[in-house]
Amino acid sequence: MRGFLFLLTAVGVIGLAFWAYRETHRTQQATAELRALRGEIATLREAISVQRAEWAWLNRPDRLRDLALLNFDRLGLMPMLPSQFGAIHEVPYPVESEPWPMLGAPIETMAGPDEEEPL
């Protein structure tokens, strides 16, 4: 009986050692994936900041003005004037025809008071 308990204890210790090794390996893999993802995120953030800087550089007002003048014959772009904008009194608002029904009003159903509604 004593030998059986020693054998059972030894098998239990070996099983726990295997489980601990496997969990350590999984943890190291997850840590490596996390490191790779963080590196990828940093690279993408840097690329986004470069693209934002390029967008700001390409949308400079003086550059756009020069491009509009250069392509005036083809595009026909004119500078915007305040008279091109509408006034607030020109905005069409919907006409109130009938007020919304009261919430909580009873709703008629097809079933009578003693009948059950089909699902």
Secondary structure, DSSP 4 states (H G I P E B T S, - for coil): -HHHHHHHHHHHHHHHHHHHHHHHHHHHHHHHHHHHHHHHHHHHHHHHHHHHHHHHHHT-HHHHHHHHHHTHHHH------GGGSPPGGGSPPPP--SPPPPTT-----SS-SSSPPP-
